């Protein structure tokens, strides 16, 4: 199996894993409490302590009072991650000044390669409201677990590797609570209008 086929298989696997998780989240959020008619909040998100692309500590407390979006990925991702970050950047641009009232986080699942310097270099191509976060293996595993994110290292030819991972954008409210998966399969104008309702 050549490298191109391997990469395509990884991309399709990540897509379908993300789709399955997205459907599960929707079903979970839409579920009713046991006989009381109350919608139960999905157990997604929580406290974290990571490092941003400038090498500064960054935690969930830095987002208090802001609605924010979260996407997990890695800088060597061939197309799923750059596509998602481009779409997030377009949403931030369409928000105009309101972009300062929110945040978009790109959290790495590849601590071996995604140093703060690598994240900063990678994110230079995207809107400055997209903040990159990384950390050691334990810290990233903890935040991935809190967000119910699947990720796995996948060997390629030679010593190279890629990462299989959940590809969902999470919408979180001003208290850091999960709202819903954020639909990126629409125009940036429509997505920005939807996000603005939560600011």
C-alpha positions in Angstrom: 0.0 0.0 0.0 1.6 3.3 -1.1 1.7 6.5 1.0 -1.1 8.2 -1.0 -3.5 5.3 -0.4 -2.5 5.2 3.3 -3.2 8.9 3.7 -6.6 8.6 2.0 -7.6 5.7 4.2 -6.6 7.8 7.3 -8.6 10.8 6.1 -11.7 8.7 5.4 -11.4 6.9 8.7 -11.1 10.2 10.6 -14.1 11.6 8.7 -16.3 8.7 9.5 -15.1 8.5 13.1 -15.9 12.2 13.4 -19.3 11.7 11.8 -20.1 8.9 14.2 -19.1 10.9 17.2 -21.1 13.9 15.9 -24.2 11.8 15.6 -23.6 10.3 19.0 -23.3 13.8 20.6 -26.5 15.0 18.9 -28.4 12.0 20.2 -26.9 12.4 23.6 -27.7 16.1 23.8 -31.2 15.5 22.4 -31.9 12.7 25.0 -34.3 13.4 27.9 -33.6 12.9 31.5 -35.0 9.9 33.2 -38.7 10.8 33.4 -38.2 14.4 34.3 -38.4 15.9 30.8 -35.1 17.8 31.3 -32.5 17.8 28.6 -29.2 16.5 29.9 -26.0 18.4 29.2 -23.4 16.4 27.3 -20.3 15.7 29.4 -17.9 17.4 26.9 -15.2 20.0 27.8 -13.7 21.0 31.0 -10.7 22.5 32.6 -7.3 22.4 30.8 -3.8 23.8 31.0 -1.9 24.0 27.8 0.7 26.3 26.0 -0.2 28.6 23.2 1.7 29.3 20.0 3.6 32.1 21.7 4.9 29.8 24.4 2.6 31.2 27.1 0.4 29.2 29.5 -3.2 29.1 28.4 -6.2 27.6 30.3 -9.9 27.4 30.1 -9.9 30.3 32.6 -8.6 32.6 29.8 -11.9 32.0 27.9 -14.3 32.8 30.7 -17.0 35.1 29.4 -16.4 34.1 25.8 -18.2 31.8 23.5 -15.5 29.8 21.7 -15.0 27.1 19.1 -12.6 24.1 19.5 -11.0 21.9 16.8 -8.4 19.2 17.4 -5.8 18.4 14.8 -2.1 18.6 13.9 0.2 20.7 11.8 1.2 17.8 9.5 -2.4 17.0 8.6 -2.6 16.8 4.8 -6.1 18.4 4.2 -8.8 17.9 6.9 -7.1 20.3 9.4 -6.1 23.1 7.0 -9.6 23.0 5.5 -11.2 23.3 8.9 -8.8 26.1 9.9 -9.5 27.9 6.7 -13.2 27.7 7.3 -12.8 28.9 10.9 -10.7 31.8 9.6 -13.4 32.7 7.2 -16.0 32.7 10.0 -13.8 34.9 12.1 -13.4 37.4 9.2 -17.1 37.5 8.6 -17.7 38.3 12.3 -15.6 41.5 11.9 -15.2 43.3 15.2 -17.3 40.7 16.9 -14.5 38.2 16.4 -12.8 39.9 19.4 -15.7 38.6 21.6 -15.0 35.0 20.7 -12.1 32.6 20.1 -11.3 29.6 17.9 -8.9 27.0 19.4 -6.8 24.6 17.4 -5.6 22.0 19.9 -2.8 19.6 18.8 -3.1 15.8 19.0 0.6 15.5 18.0 2.8 16.6 20.9 6.0 15.1 19.3 6.0 17.6 16.4 3.6 20.4 17.4 5.8 22.6 19.5 4.7 26.2 20.1 7.1 27.3 17.4 5.7 24.8 14.9 2.1 25.9 15.8 2.9 29.6 15.4 4.5 29.0 12.0 1.6 26.9 10.8 -1.1 29.3 12.0 0.6 32.3 10.3 -1.5 31.3 7.2 -4.8 31.7 9.1 -6.9 34.4 10.9 -5.1 35.7 14.0 -8.2 34.9 16.1 -7.4 31.2 15.7 -5.1 30.3 18.6 -3.0 27.2 18.6 -2.6 25.1 21.8 -0.2 22.3 22.5 1.5 20.7 25.5 3.0 17.5 26.7 1.5 14.1 26.0 -0.3 13.9 29.3 -1.8 17.4 29.1 -3.1 16.8 25.5 -4.4 13.4 26.4 -6.4 14.9 29.3 -8.0 17.6 27.2 -8.8 15.2 24.4 -10.5 12.9 26.9 -12.5 15.8 28.3 -13.7 16.6 24.8 -14.3 12.9 24.0 -11.8 13.2 21.1 -10.4 10.1 19.5 -6.8 10.2 18.2 -4.2 7.7 17.3 -0.7 7.7 15.8 -0.7 5.9 12.4 2.7 4.8 11.0 3.5 5.5 7.3 6.3 4.4 5.1 9.8 4.8 6.6 9.8 6.7 10.0 7.0 9.0 9.0 3.5 8.9 10.6 0.2 10.7 10.6 -2.6 11.1 13.1 -6.1 9.7 12.9 -8.4 12.0 14.9 -11.9 13.2 15.5 -12.7 16.1 13.1 -15.5 18.0 14.8 -15.7 21.7 15.6 -17.2 22.1 19.1 -19.2 25.2 20.1 -18.7 26.1 23.8 -20.7 28.7 25.7 -19.4 31.6 27.9 -19.1 29.2 30.9 -17.1 26.6 28.9 -20.0 24.3 28.6 -20.7 22.3 25.4 -23.5 23.7 23.2 -23.4 21.6 20.1 -21.1 20.5 17.2 -20.7 23.6 15.0 -21.7 23.1 11.4 -19.0 24.1 9.0 -20.8 22.7 6.0 -22.4 26.1 5.1 -21.3 29.5 4.0 -19.1 31.5 6.2 -21.7 34.2 6.4 -24.4 31.8 7.7 -21.9 30.2 10.2 -20.9 33.6 11.4 -24.5 34.7 11.9 -25.2 31.6 13.9 -22.1 32.1 16.1 -23.0 35.7 16.7 -26.3 34.6 18.3 -24.2 33.0 21.1 -21.9 35.9 21.8 
